[in-house]
């Protein structure tokens, strides 16, 4: 049986500088790749220029570098991949796996998710008015194993759950781009926050529609603030202090349920990472907020990104 090399990735959206929650996800994905003797890639999901400060990408990449998290291949930028996403959309349209949709969010809500213009079945595009393109899901009771959370099950509802893959504004959507790039880069394992868990069954259908197998999934709890909100630009998460990378990494290891020895934060970055690689225990990652409270002021794990 042919051995398939582990290929993982960290794929932040450049809406602001790297914060502690992002570091936890980046470190977990790096450790999973390193302990599997695999490749670790970085992909910048810069698909929405309206939400992306021009300096954010550089800030993220400098933070990763200062914390010793260096990718094994050149960084990929989704803003340079529009041709690939458009080709995938055209393929899906030809296969009747996608359709043009002129419905507004308000109209869909008023119809309990059903399309008042019958977009899925109408042979005519919605004219020159702005419209999105949606992926046509199939009804499915989806089952898959999560490498941390165990057996998962999600009910997928055709039409009601159909995700946008090209927005009305002309921007390619995350649900499409992430699948296209995971296929193109040969990603075998995805480590990400449990806030994305609900998208998994939908993404697996997109993988299948594009003729590929979905990767293995590992969803870790997100870091939240004291109000229980995920750390993000919208919740005013503070940027990482890149002048204390060893301390940040030790805190991230602790948040991931590992037990770094006292004084490790005084070591060099490469020494902290080597300790993490040598002692990494996936099963120690907390599953509930109680297990991870008190890691650092203002942060905790929710039970379920």
N, C-alpha and C positions, 0 to 999 in steps of 0.2 A: 504494500500500500504506500503510495507516494506521500511523503511528508509535506504538509503545507506550512510554509513559514508564517509565523505570527506577524501581522501588520496592524498596528493600532495608530490612533491619531488624536490630537487635541485640536478642536475647531472652534475658537472663540469668535463672537461677533464684535467688531471694533466700535462699540457704542461708548466706550470709555476705557480708562486704564484697567489693568488687571487688579482684581481685589482678592481677598482671602478665599472666598468661595471658589473662584476660578482656579486659584493655585491648588486647592485641594483636588479638584477634578483633574487638572493637568498632572499633578504628582501621581495620583492613582493610575492614570492611563500610562504614564511613563514607567512606573514600577511594574505594572502588569506586562508591558512590552519587554522590559529588561529582564525580568525573572523568567520570561518565556524565550529568551535569546532571540527576540524579534526586533522589528523595525518600529520606530516611533516617529510619526510625521506631525507637522503643524500645518493647519489650513485656516486661512483667514476668511471668514464668511461675510465678506463685505458686499452684500447684495442690496443694501438699502442706504444709499448715500444721504438721504434726508435725515437719518438717525445716526450718522457716523462722523464725529468730529475728525478733521483731517489728520490730527496729531495722534489719534488713538492707536492706530496700527503700530506706529513706531514705539509708542509707550508699552504696548503689550509685548512686542518682540524684545525690547530691552529688558523688561522684567523677567521674561523667560530666560534670557541669556544670563542675567545677574544671578538667577537661582539655579544655574547649571543645567537647565532643561533645553538641550539643543537637539533639533530634529536631525534625523539621519539622511534626509533629502531636502532639496530646496523648498522653502515655504511656498505653498500654493495660495493664490488669491482668486477667490471666486469671481471677482469683478473682471477677470481676464478669461472667463470660461463661458461667456454668453453663447458662443456658437455651439458648444456642446449641449447646453441646456435647450437651445432652440431645436437642435436636431432630435433630442429626446422627445420634445413636445410634438414635433411633426410625426415621429414614429408612433407615438401614442394616439394621436388623432387618426392616423391611417388605420390603426388597429381597433378603432372605436373604444379605446381605453381612456379617452379624454374628450372633453367637449367645451364649446364656448358658452359662457354664461353671462347674461346681462342683468341678472337679478341683483338687487341691492341687499345689503345685510338686513335692512329693515323689512324688506319684502319677504325674505326667507324666514325671519323671526315671526312675522305675521302669519305665515303658512306652515308653522311648525317644522321648518326645514325643507319643505317641499318647494319645488321651483314653479312659481306662477306662470313662467313662460315655457314650461316643459322643455327646458334646455337639453336634458339628457336624450330626449327622443326626437326633438325637432331637427329636421334635416337642414334647416336654413340657419346660417349664422345670424347674430343679432344686429346685422347692418353695420353702419359706420359708428354707432354710439359706443362709448367705452364698454369693454367687457373683459371679464377674466376668463382664464381657461382652468377647468377643474379636472382632476383625475376621477375617473368613473370607478368607484369601489364596487366590489361584489359583496353581497351578504355573506358573512362568514363568522363562525365561532372559532376564533384563532387561539391556538395553544403554542407555547414555546417555553423553553427553559431559560431563566435568567441565571447567570453565573453567581450572583449574590442572593437574589430574592427567591430563587427556586422556580417551580412551575408557575407560569402566568397564563391567564385567559382573558381575552377581550372580545366583545361582540362588535363586529363591524356592520354598519347599516348602509346599504347602497343608497345613494342620493342624499340622505340626511347628513352623512359624515363626509361627503366628497370634499377633499381638500383642494384649495386653490394651488395651482402650480405656476401660473403666470398671473400677476396682479393686474388690475385695470390700469394702473399707472405705468405698466410696462416692465415692472421689476419681476425677476424670477424669484419664486418662493422657495423658502427653506426646504419644504417637503420634497421638492423635486431635486434641487441642487445637491442636497446632502446625499441622496441616493446615487445620482449620476457620478459624483466624485468618489464616493466609496467604491463604486464598481470600477471606475477608471484607475484608482490608486490601489486596487486589490486589497482593500481593508478586510481583514478577517475577524477582527474583534473591535467592538465599540464600548468604551467606558465613558459614561456620561451620567448626568444628574437624573434623579427620578422624576423631575418635573417634565421630562420628555418621555416618560414611560408610556403615557396614553397615546403617543403617536406611533408606537412601535408596530402594531398590527397593520396600520395604514401603510407605513413605509415598507413592510414586508410584501404587501401586494404590489407596490410600485417596483420593488426589486424583481418580483416575478414577471411583471408586465414587460420589463426591460431585459428579460432573459437571463437573470442572474440570481444567485442564492444570497439570502440575507446573511450578514455577519452574525457572530455570537454577540450577545448583549450582556452588559454588566452595568446595572443602574445603581449609583450610590446616592445616599441622601444628600440633599443640598444644605448649605449653610444659610441660616436665617438670622435676621436681627432680633432684637428683643420683642418686637411686635409680631414675630412669626412670619415676616416677609422675607422672601429670597433676597440675598444680597445682590444688588444690581445697581446700575446707574439710576434707575427710576426710584429706588429706595435709598439713594444717597450713600451707597456703600463706599467707605474710604478706600483710596488707592493703596496698594501694597507699598510699604517702605522698603525700597530696593537697597537701602544702605544696611539692612540687617537680614540678608537672605538666609543665613543659617538658622536664625531664630524663627523666621517665617516657616521654613521647611520643617523644623522640629514641631512647631504648632500644628502644621498640616498633618504630619505623621500621627500626632496625638489625636487629632480630629478623626483620622481614619482608623482609630482603635489600636494603633501600634503603641509600643512602650519604649520610646527612646530613653537611653540612660541619662541620669543627671549630668549636666555639663556638656551635652552634645552640641547645644546651641553655640558653644564657644569654639567648635571645630570649624574647619574649612568646609565650604559648600560641597566639594567633591567627597569629603569624608562623611558628611551627613547623608548624601545620596547613596554612598556605598553601604552605610549602615542600613538604610532603608531597603536597598536591593537585597542585602544578605538576610535580613530579618523579616521581609514582607510576609504577612499573613492575611490573605484575602478574607478568610472567614472571621477575622477580628473586626472588620468594618462594622460600625454600629448600625442597627436597623431601627432603633427607636430614639426619640429625642432624649429620653432619660439617660441612656447610656453615654451620651455625648455632651451633656450639659456641663458648663463650667470650663470648657476648653480655653476660651479666651473671652475677655469682656465683650458682651453684646453679640456673641455668636452661639449658635446651637444647631443641631441637626433636627429637621422635622422627621416624622416617621417614614415618610415615604420619599429629586430631579430624576 
